[in-house]
Amino acid sequence: MKRTSAAVLAAVTAALVTGAGACGPGGQPQVTGPAPAAAPEAGPVYVSDALGHPLTRPRNFGIDEFTSLGNLRWTGWGSEKATATGVVRGTWCEEGCAPDGHPATVELAGLEARENVSYYTRARVHSPRLPPERAAELRNLRLIVPEP
């Protein structure tokens, strides 16, 4: 009896491995019905500072090695775009800069999922008082995002 059971088990295994039990035409599996909808990303949303530290709704942070943002007040955090008003200051500001920085608007965009959290991948900093070269660099700044 044991030899018969072993022979049946071997035959069933061989049929499954070779696809003899497939349910679609030509021996291919057949999938029907609607595709599952993409689930919205859940979990916390972060922006990385210039050192790669994850921050949530930061009041102050270094956006790159030369520029920091301060006194930020955020709206829309966690949605496709987050916007803040505050001040911008940096090492590029030698003369004519207010001690507390220049008024600025910051927009974060490009949410990208990483496991069970998301990160903003792009920033735009606008201030009419930024030097032209610095304003161009901060118009579409790529932010640090951890590897998946």
C-alpha positions in Angstrom: 0.0 0.0 0.0 2.9 2.4 0.7 4.3 1.9 -2.8 0.9 2.8 -4.3 0.6 6.0 -2.2 4.2 7.0 -3.1 3.5 6.4 -6.8 0.3 8.5 -6.7 2.1 11.3 -4.9 4.9 11.2 -7.5 2.4 11.3 -10.4 0.5 14.3 -8.8 3.7 16.2 -8.2 4.9 15.6 -11.7 1.5 16.8 -13.1 1.7 20.0 -11.0 5.3 20.7 -12.0 4.7 20.2 -15.7 1.5 22.2 -15.7 -0.8 19.3 -16.6 -3.4 20.6 -14.2 -3.5 24.2 -15.6 -7.0 25.7 -16.0 -6.6 28.0 -19.0 -6.2 27.4 -22.8 -2.8 26.1 -23.9 -1.8 25.0 -20.4 -1.6 28.6 -19.1 -3.3 29.7 -15.9 -6.3 32.0 -16.5 -7.0 35.0 -14.4 -10.4 36.7 -14.5 -12.1 39.6 -12.8 -11.0 43.2 -12.1 -7.4 43.9 -11.1 -7.0 44.9 -7.5 -6.9 48.7 -7.0 -3.7 50.2 -5.9 -3.9 50.9 -2.2 -3.1 54.4 -1.1 0.1 54.7 0.7 -0.3 54.7 4.5 2.0 55.7 7.2 4.1 58.7 8.1 5.4 61.2 5.6 8.9 62.6 5.9 11.3 65.0 4.3 15.0 64.4 4.6 17.4 67.2 5.7 20.8 67.8 4.1 22.2 65.0 6.3 19.5 62.5 5.4 17.7 62.6 8.7 13.9 62.0 8.3 11.8 64.9 9.6 8.0 65.4 9.9 6.7 69.0 9.5 10.1 70.5 10.5 10.1 73.9 12.0 13.8 74.4 10.9 16.1 72.3 8.8 19.0 72.4 6.4 17.6 71.8 2.9 21.1 71.5 1.4 24.7 72.1 2.5 24.5 75.9 2.0 20.9 76.8 2.8 18.7 76.4 5.9 15.0 77.1 6.3 13.4 78.4 9.6 10.2 79.4 11.3 8.3 77.1 8.9 4.5 76.8 9.1 3.2 73.9 7.0 -0.1 73.3 5.2 -1.0 70.1 3.3 1.6 67.9 4.9 1.1 64.3 3.8 -0.7 65.2 0.6 0.9 65.3 -2.9 2.3 68.8 -2.1 3.2 70.4 1.2 3.7 74.1 1.5 5.3 76.3 4.2 6.1 79.9 4.8 9.1 80.9 6.8 12.6 82.2 6.2 15.6 81.2 4.1 19.2 81.9 5.1 22.6 80.5 4.0 26.3 80.7 3.7 25.8 82.4 0.3 24.4 85.5 2.1 27.3 87.8 2.9 26.0 91.4 2.6 22.5 92.8 2.7 20.9 89.8 4.5 18.6 90.2 7.3 20.0 88.6 10.5 16.9 86.3 10.7 16.9 85.5 6.9 14.7 86.4 4.0 10.9 85.6 3.9 10.4 82.5 1.8 7.8 80.0 0.6 8.8 76.3 0.4 6.9 73.6 -1.6 7.7 69.9 -1.2 6.4 67.5 -3.8 7.0 64.1 -5.4 5.9 61.7 -2.7 7.6 58.4 -3.0 6.9 55.3 -0.9 9.6 53.5 1.0 8.3 50.4 2.8 5.6 51.7 5.1 6.5 55.4 4.9 6.7 58.1 2.2 9.2 60.8 1.5 9.0 64.1 -0.4 11.6 63.9 -3.2 11.6 67.5 -4.6 11.7 71.0 -3.0 11.1 74.5 -4.4 12.2 77.5 -2.4 11.1 80.9 -3.5 12.2 84.2 -2.1 12.4 87.5 -4.0 15.6 88.3 -2.0 17.6 85.2 -3.1 20.7 85.8 -5.2 19.8 84.7 -8.8 22.2 81.8 -8.9 20.9 80.4 -5.6 17.3 81.0 -6.6 17.9 78.9 -9.7 19.5 76.0 -7.7 16.5 76.1 -5.2 13.9 76.1 -7.9 13.9 72.3 -8.3 16.0 70.8 -5.6 16.2 67.0 -5.5 16.0 65.8 -1.8 17.7 62.9 -0.2 15.5 59.8 -0.1 16.6 56.5 1.5 17.1 53.5 -0.9 14.2 51.0 -1.0 
